[in-house]
Amino acid sequence: MKGFRKLQVWERAHELTLAVYRATRDFPRDELYGLTSQLRRAATSIPANIAEGCGRNTDADFARFLDIAMGSASEVEYLLLLATDLQLLDRSEHRALDAGTTEVKRMLTSLLARLRPES
């Protein structure tokens, strides 16, 4: 597999992670070890699993890490909704981050389809 930095999905996931870090910077201090940490870890897990999967020897191994990245993206999707409902994120910030998460999930789905062609 080629280097992870050359994958558009990794690049977009990295950008999403940076955006999540910026968005959570102003969360209340009492959420530092709660929602802030959970959201940041879930976001970071997406590009980290893509990168780790690129270092594996087979498409099946790579696909397994992409599946994990997809699960983390779904977790981010929920945690963004929770943060919005708790009024830690405003609606426009939520829309932008949610759109980024949806884009990453779409890209992961596409890459997984190429790795697992139907027999």
N, C-alpha and C positions, 0 to 999 in steps of 0.2 A: 504494500500500500504506500502511496506517496505521503509526504510529510503533511501533518495535520494543518499547518499554516496555509497550505495551498487549497484547502477545502473551504468553499464559500459558506457552508453550514457552520463550520467551526468559527469562521470570522464573524458571522452574524450572531452566534451564540456568545462569543466573547464580548461583542458590542452590547448585547442584552445584559450580560453580567455587569459590565461597567455601569450601565444605566440603572440597574437595580441597586448597586452600591451607592450611586449618587442619590437615588430616590430615598433610600433608607437612612441616609446621613442625618436627616432631621427627625427621625422617629424618636419618640420619648426614650429617655435613658432607661426607664424601667422595662423597656422592651429589648434592651441590648442583648440579653441572653435568651430571649424568647423569639418573638416574630422577626426581629431584625436578623438575628443569627440564622434562624431557620430559612428565611427567604434568601439570604446571601449564600448559604451553603447549597441550597437547591439550585440556585442559578449557576453557581460555580461548578456544580456537578455536571452540567450539560456539556460545556466545552472540554472539561477534564476527561469525561468518558469518551468523547469523540477522539481526543488526543491519545488516550490510552488504547483505544481500539485500533487506531492507525499503527500502533506498535506491535500488533499481533500478526501472526503468520497467515491466517486464513480469513476468507470472507465471512465464514460462519462465526469466528471469534469476533471480528469487527462488528458484525451485525448484532451480536449479543451486547456489546458495549453501546451500540446505537440504541438498542431497546432500553437500556438503563438510562441513557440520556433522555429518551422520550418520556420515561416515567418521571424523571426530574423536571422536565418541561411542564408536565401536567401538574406536578406539585407546585411549581412556580405560578402557574395559572390560578390555582386555588388560593395560594397565599396572597397573591395580588388582590383577589376578590375580597378576602378576609381583611386585608389592610385597608381597602377602600370602605368596606362596611363599618370598620372601626374608626373611620375618618382620619386615618393616618396618611392616606393618599387621596388627592383630589381626583375627581372623575376624569379630567383631561389627562392627568399623568397616568391613571389606570388604563385609559384607552390606548395610549401610546405604548406602554409596557406590555399590555395584553396583545396588541397587534404584533409587536416584536416576538412575543412568545408563540403566537399562532404561526408566524412566518417560519420560525425555527422548527416547529413541529411539522409543518408542511414539507420543509426541506429534508428533515430526517425521514419522513415517510417516503419521499421520492428516492432518497439514497438507499433506504432499506429495500425498496421495490427493485432497484437495480442489482442489489446484492443477492436477492432471493427471487430470481426469475421463476415464473410458474413453470412447472414441468409438464 
